[in-house]
Amino acid sequence: MLIIGSKFFKWGNDLTPDTWKCGECGTMGQFVKKQGMRFVTLFFVIPILPISGISHMVQCPNCKTLYQEKQQ
């Protein structure tokens, strides 16, 4: 029996050079740069096949809300 699903995996821990304000919790500070991809997974854990391109995001250091990174 195989259980197949999909999951978004993210990685990265560099800080943004600018300070941002979180729309969710109101924290003002440097956010964490993240990248991520959606994968087909085996047993909802083991990534097997990427099904999306790389997304660039920033994450609030306080509430962990993810936002699409602004392109400059």
Buried (B, 14 or more C-beta within 10 A) or exposed (E): EEEEEBEEEEEEEEEBEEEBEBEEEEBEBBBBBBBBBBBBBBEEEEBEEEEEEEBEBBBBBBEEBBBEBEEE
